[in-house]
Amino acid sequence: MNDLSAPGSLRRPDGAFRNVVPRQAMGLRKTLGLVWRMFTAKPPSTVPHRPIPVRPLDAATLAQAPEATLFRLGHSTLLMKLDGGWWLTDPVFAERASPFSFAGPKRFHAPPLTLDALPPLRGIILSHDHYDHLDRDSILALAPRAGLIVAPLGVGERLVGWGIDAAKIRQLDWWQETQAGGVRLAAVPAQHFSGRSLRDGDRTLWVSWVIMTGNLRLFFSGDTGYHAGFKAIGERYGPFDVTMLETGGYDRQWADVHMQPEQTLQAHLDLNGRWLLPIHNGTFDLAFHPWYEPLDRIQALATAAGVPLATPQMGQAWALDRPQSVPAWWRSAG
């Protein structure tokens, strides 16, 4: 791994990771109030009234997919063919993004293919350890068929604790790089937080990823609020052919850890991106806005700014090296 002689992640005196700009503390009273609102005051528009259109995938379709093909499988889970191998981001195939099988945000749609139908993976890319990005059952099922798992500091140790072979895992700090065949990956700063219980807050790192192969440069945000570091990332690694940036699950109450669509567009511009592919939407009910609002808003903003926007359906093949616009599929599901 290469650290590029740049400052890494930051930690508090107790060892917990922190952002460059500290996030707003919620406090117990505000947190409990938010949880109560989530369970009792969600508007009906936060979930679709009709089924989400999904294009089923099978092994034959994947076998015929050309180089630099992307399939969106849901939320922030992307399957990409790079350098002749398959890479998967933040795999979540669970019915709920939750520590519980009976409660918590439930999927709007089934994944376009089952875990068993996935091809052998060259690598899995993890951005952080929240339940809508790291599903324990999914990663345990996939690990035996993955050659490599790249993860932020601390997340790899969590995976080892779950029984995954440590030899498969590479943990990176901010600004560190690693190479796997013809694919080069750089962990870069994000503005977020981590934890899977009340006791482990910020004990693991959160990152965004720069993915480079051949002439293709991609940015995968994971979860992040808007931050000044986007410009530094763009200066160091840009321009990007495609930025895969979070656009969804936002609210003014947590504006420092999830971007509003206007900030997503600005991050894309800071990164010196060409095509923008919005992720973190269309699968789970994680906020109070209408489920379709993130896509409507980013489409309007991108059009006004002259930014090419890609919104493939779940399961639809999309060419990273020959990008094209696709219809607004979410409008059929109201």
C-alpha positions, 0 to 999 in steps of 0.5 A: 500500500502507498500513503502518498505522504499525505495526512491520514485520518484523524482521531480523538484522544479516545481513539475514535475516528473523526471528520476534518470538520466535526459533525454536529452532535445529536445528543440522546434526546434528539436521537430518541426523538428522531427514532420516534419520528422514523417509526411514527411520522413517516409520510406515505410518499417515502415508499413507492406506490407501485413496484420498482422496475427491475431488470432480472440478471442471470449468469448468462447475461453477466458472462456476455457483459463487455469490459467496463459494464456496470449493473446497479443492484440497489442502493449503493451496491454496484457490480462492475466489470473492470480489467476482466474481473468483477468488482462489487461495492457495499454489498447489501442483499438483505431484506432490511438495512437493520440489525433486526430481521423484523424491523428497520428500513425494508427493501422496495425491490428484490435485488436483480439477482441472488447472491448465488448467481453472482460470478466469482469476484475479483474484489469487494469494495467497502466504504464503511460499516453501516447496515445499509452498506455492510450486511453481515450475511451478504459479506459472509456469503460472498467472501469465499468467492472474492479474491480481495476485500478492500476496506477502511481502517477497522472495518477489516478487523470487524470482518476478521471477527466475523470469521473472514480470512484476514489474508483476503482483506486490505485495510486502508487509511485516507490517501492510501492506495492499493493495486489488484492486477490492473485495478488501482484503488485509493481510499480518500476522505469522506465526511460521515461516521460509523458504528453498528451499535450504541457502543462502537460509534466511530471506532472504524473509518469511513472512506470514499474510493477512487477506482482506476483501470486503464484509461477509466477513472471512477469515483465511488462516494459511499456515504458522505456529507459535502466537504472541502476535500472533494476539490483536493481529490479532484486535483489529485486524481481527476478528471473522473469519467464517472462519479457515483455520488450519494443522492438520497437519505438526506435531511436538514437534521443530518446535513453534515453527513449526507449531501443534499442534491445541490451539494451532490452536483457541487461535489461532482463539479469539484471532482472534475467529473464528466458523467454523474451517476446518483446512488444511495436511493431507490431501495431503502426508506432512510429519510422523510423525503419522497422516495423519488425526490432525490432523482427528480432533484438531481436530474433537474439540477444536472440539466440546468448545469449541463452535467450528463446524468446516468440513472440506469434501472436496477439490473440494467447494463450501463457502459462506463466507457461509453456512457449514455443517458437513460429514461427516468424509470422512477416516474413509473413507480410514483 
